[in-house]
């Protein structure tokens, strides 16, 4: 090429090197919405060629907002779908999990742990690349019940349907501890915000373990729960820490009439609030605190969504699948955004719904399966 000096060649090489670094090097963990949109784009190119109304239905089983509130992850059959915080489609990531019903984010919002039925593995995905970074094979019995990433470090607690609870490193896949809790029948795991206490719920009761070490800090057997519910002894199916880590909300399954949600203080064993069952036979499928600890969203019997004001015990929202325009579509999971402005609701069919806490309106998102393009 005529007219090019050595300086020009060096400049061309430098520009090429910088471009290569931008393509290969991972973006900063403290990413912004602008970076996400520039890397992923709001839409896949082939989305314009796909009609959501004609797509095959893909049930959604779980939803999870990222810790920074930038992304909403949706778990369905064989795939994860990502949306940004204005509910625009970002990406679909295929997995090896048949039915995904447990998602948990790393504290920095970069990695996502995925588990479910039909497989005894847990996959960790880098949301930027869409590829798994770790595949955990520690569980021998198929069917991952729940995954809970420690909010302060890289450790993950997970459980299978037989109650086998394990603690492992989400960046290496190395098992750290194992808790033989088969008798508890663990169906729910939740970390305290300091990452030092693990709350477990199951058919035999509720426990709080100190981690690491597994020291038992609190135990509430099912037979003691009978005194709270004043009826046929139910068993807890889900338990969640309050945002201030002082109280625990527990949802039950059993026979009505009785208090189906109990809020108690583990340190004193004092029950502060109870909520009555709205359906028969009653079953709490999911519950979650609002980030400010003032509201409790409860999914009952897969057919009704309730939002309670905890202080006043007033029912602010009651949405049933029969309510016109407000169908919760048999939700399987609930997740508040970190700022408390949105509540994501998963359920049967290829639709998720997002409740706006300010306007009290519900937006619907149709999940489109792009796996045929992979």
ZAMARGU-4260 file (C-alpha; in steps of 0.2 Angstrom, whole numbers, plus 5000, padded with zeros to 4 digits):
<rodrens>
0) 5000/5000/5000 | 5008/5016/4994 | 5009/5031/5005 | 5009/5021/5022 | 5023/5024/5034
5) 5029/5014/5048 | 5019/5025/5059 | 5003/5021/5050 | 5006/5003/5051 | 5009/5004/5070
10) 4993/5014/5071 | 4983/5001/5062 | 4990/4987/5073 | 4986/4997/5089 | 4968/5000/5083
15) 4966/4981/5079 | 4973/4976/5096 | 4961/4988/5105 | 4947/4981/5095 | 4952/4963/5099
20) 4953/4967/5118 | 4935/4974/5118 | 4929/4959/5109 | 4938/4946/5120 | 4939/4954/5137
25) 4924/4952/5148 | 4915/4968/5153 | 4916/4976/5170 | 4906/4967/5183 | 4899/4984/5188
30) 4890/4985/5171 | 4876/4997/5166 | 4860/4995/5156 | 4869/5004/5142 | 4882/4990/5141
35) 4870/4977/5142 | 4860/4983/5128 | 4875/4986/5117 | 4881/4969/5120 | 4865/4959/5119
40) 4853/4971/5109 | 4835/4972/5114 | 4830/4959/5102 | 4837/4944/5093 | 4837/4948/5074
45) 4825/4933/5071 | 4813/4939/5083 | 4805/4950/5070 | 4801/4934/5060 | 4793/4925/5074
50) 4775/4927/5079 | 4773/4924/5098 | 4755/4920/5096 | 4759/4905/5085 | 4773/4899/5096
55) 4773/4883/5105 | 4768/4885/5123 | 4783/4884/5135 | 4778/4884/5153 | 4787/4896/5165
60) 4791/4889/5182 | 4802/4902/5191 | 4807/4920/5190 | 4822/4929/5198 | 4828/4947/5197
65) 4846/4950/5197 | 4853/4958/5213 | 4856/4975/5204 | 4838/4975/5196 | 4845/4976/5178
70) 4839/4959/5173 | 4824/4947/5175 | 4828/4929/5173 | 4814/4917/5168 | 4815/4898/5169
75) 4805/4887/5158 | 4808/4871/5148 | 4826/4868/5144 | 4830/4887/5143 | 4832/4903/5152
80) 4825/4919/5146 | 4832/4936/5151 | 4823/4953/5151 | 4829/4970/5155 | 4821/4981/5169
85) 4809/4989/5156 | 4804/4971/5151 | 4812/4971/5134 | 4818/4954/5128 | 4837/4952/5130
90) 4842/4934/5127 | 4838/4915/5128 | 4850/4903/5135 | 4848/4884/5132 | 4852/4873/5146
95) 4853/4854/5150 | 4839/4855/5162 | 4822/4848/5157 | 4811/4859/5168 | 4819/4874/5177
100) 4811/4878/5193 | 4826/4885/5203 | 4836/4900/5198 | 4849/4910/5209 | 4860/4924/5205
105) 4878/4927/5211 | 4880/4943/5221 | 4887/4953/5207 | 4874/4948/5195 | 4886/4941/5182
110) 4882/4922/5185 | 4866/4913/5186 | 4864/4895/5194 | 4851/4884/5186 | 4843/4868/5192
115) 4827/4858/5190 | 4819/4841/5187 | 4825/4828/5175 | 4843/4830/5180 | 4854/4830/5195
120) 4866/4843/5189 | 4866/4862/5192 | 4873/4873/5179 | 4881/4890/5182 | 4880/4902/5167
125) 4889/4918/5162 | 4875/4929/5157 | 4886/4939/5145 | 4893/4924/5135 | 4877/4913/5138
130) 4889/4898/5141 | 4890/4887/5157 | 4906/4891/5168 | 4903/4877/5180 | 4892/4861/5180
135) 4890/4854/5198 | 4888/4835/5199 | 4887/4833/5218 | 4869/4827/5219 | 4866/4809/5216
140) 4847/4809/5216 | 4839/4817/5201 | 4828/4832/5203 | 4835/4848/5210 | 4823/4856/5222
145) 4830/4873/5226 | 4846/4883/5224 | 4851/4898/5235 | 4867/4908/5231 | 4875/4915/5247
150) 4872/4934/5245 | 4890/4938/5251 | 4902/4926/5243 | 4903/4912/5230 | 4895/4898/5240
155) 4879/4890/5234 | 4867/4879/5245 | 4856/4867/5235 | 4844/4853/5239 | 4837/4838/5229
160) 4819/4832/5232 | 4825/4819/5244 | 4831/4833/5256 | 4850/4831/5252 | 4857/4848/5256
165) 4875/4853/5250 | 4886/4868/5250 | 4898/4871/5236 | 4908/4884/5227 | 4899/4892/5212
170) 4915/4897/5204 | 4924/4880/5205 | 4910/4867/5208 | 4920/4861/5223 | 4909/4854/5237
175) 4912/4863/5253 | 4900/4854/5265 | 4885/4842/5266 | 4871/4842/5278 | 4861/4825/5280
180) 4844/4832/5282 | 4834/4819/5273 | 4822/4818/5288 | 4818/4836/5286 | 4812/4834/5268
185) 4819/4851/5263 | 4809/4860/5250 | 4815/4878/5254 | 4832/4887/5257 | 4835/4905/5260
190) 4851/4914/5266 | 4851/4928/5279 | 4858/4944/5271 | 4874/4942/5280 | 4877/4925/5272
195) 4880/4916/5289 | 4863/4908/5292 | 4853/4896/5281 | 4835/4894/5283 | 4827/4878/5279
200) 4809/4872/5278 | 4802/4855/5274 | 4789/4842/5279 | 4796/4839/5296 | 4798/4858/5301
205) 4809/4873/5300 | 4828/4874/5304 | 4841/4887/5304 | 4859/4882/5302 | 4875/4892/5305
210) 4886/4891/5290 | 4900/4886/5288 | 4899/4872/5300 | 4881/4867/5300 | 4878/4871/5319
215) 4859/4870/5322 | 4853/4887/5328 | 4834/4885/5328 | 4822/4871/5326 | 4803/4871/5325
220) 4796/4854/5322 | 4780/4852/5313 | 4771/4846/5329 | 4774/4863/5337 | 4767/4872/5322
225) 4751/4864/5326 | 4749/4876/5341 | 4750/4891/5329 | 4738/4885/5316 | 4725/4878/5328
230) 4720/4864/5316 | 4726/4848/5308 | 4745/4849/5309 | 4752/4856/5292 | 4769/4856/5286
235) 4779/4871/5280 | 4783/4871/5262 | 4792/4887/5260 | 4801/4899/5273 | 4809/4916/5269
240) 4819/4928/5280 | 4813/4946/5282 | 4824/4959/5274 | 4830/4964/5292 | 4834/4946/5296
245) 4823/4947/5312 | 4808/4938/5307 | 4804/4923/5296 | 4788/4921/5285 | 4782/4903/5283
250) 4770/4896/5271 | 4761/4879/5274 | 4751/4866/5266 | 4738/4856/5275 | 4719/4856/5279
255) 4708/4872/5282 | 4703/4882/5291 | 4719/4888/5299 | 4733/4901/5297 | 4742/4897/5282
260) 4756/4910/5283 | 4764/4913/5300 | 4777/4927/5303 | 4788/4923/5318 | 4804/4928/5327
265) 4816/4913/5328 | 4826/4921/5343 | 4811/4922/5354 | 4799/4909/5345 | 4786/4923/5346
270) 4773/4923/5332 | 4770/4941/5327 | 4757/4940/5312 | 4746/4926/5305 | 4736/4926/5289
275) 4721/4916/5285 | 4720/4903/5271 | 4709/4909/5256 | 4707/4893/5247 | 4703/4875/5251
280) 4712/4864/5251 | 4725/4877/5256 | 4743/4877/5249 | 4756/4890/5249 | 4766/4888/5233
285) 4777/4903/5235 | 4779/4919/5245 | 4791/4933/5245 | 4794/4949/5256 | 4795/4966/5247
290) 4813/4973/5249 | 4807/4986/5262 | 4799/4972/5272 | 4782/4980/5272 | 4773/4969/5260
295) 4771/4950/5258 | 4767/4943/5241 | 4759/4925/5243 | 4754/4913/5230 | 4741/4901/5236
300) 4735/4885/5228 | 4743/4891/5211 | 4727/4900/5208 | 4727/4916/5218 | 4740/4930/5221
305) 4738/4940/5237 | 4748/4955/5243 | 4747/4959/5261 | 4752/4974/5271 | 4760/4966/5286
310) 4758/4980/5298 | 4740/4982/5296 | 4736/4964/5290 | 4726/4972/5276 | 4724/4962/5260
315) 4730/4975/5247 | 4729/4965/5231 | 4719/4949/5228 | 4721/4942/5210 | 4713/4925/5205
320) 4715/4916/5189 | 4696/4920/5186 | 4699/4939/5187 | 4697/4946/5170 | 4713/4954/5164
325) 4722/4950/5180 | 4725/4931/5178 | 4740/4925/5188 | 4739/4910/5176 | 4744/4898/5190
330) 4760/4905/5195 | 4775/4894/5201 | 4786/4908/5208 | 4787/4926/5213 | 4801/4938/5213
335) 4802/4957/5219 | 4813/4968/5210 | 4827/4975/5222 | 4819/4992/5222 | 4802/4985/5226
340) 4794/4993/5210 | 4789/4976/5201 | 4784/4959/5206 | 4787/4946/5193 | 4775/4931/5192
345) 4778/4914/5183 | 4765/4901/5178 | 4758/4889/5166 | 4758/4894/5148 | 4771/4904/5139
350) 4766/4920/5148 | 4774/4929/5163 | 4766/4943/5172 | 4774/4958/5181 | 4764/4968/5194
355) 4768/4987/5195 | 4768/4991/5214 | 4765/5010/5210 | 4751/5009/5197 | 4745/4992/5203
360) 4743/4986/5185 | 4749/4970/5177 | 4759/4968/5162 | 4760/4952/5152 | 4776/4945/5143
365) 4774/4931/5130 | 4789/4919/5131 | 4795/4914/5113 | 4806/4899/5111 | 4820/4902/5099
370) 4829/4886/5102 | 4825/4881/5084 | 4838/4894/5079 | 4852/4888/5090
</rodrens>
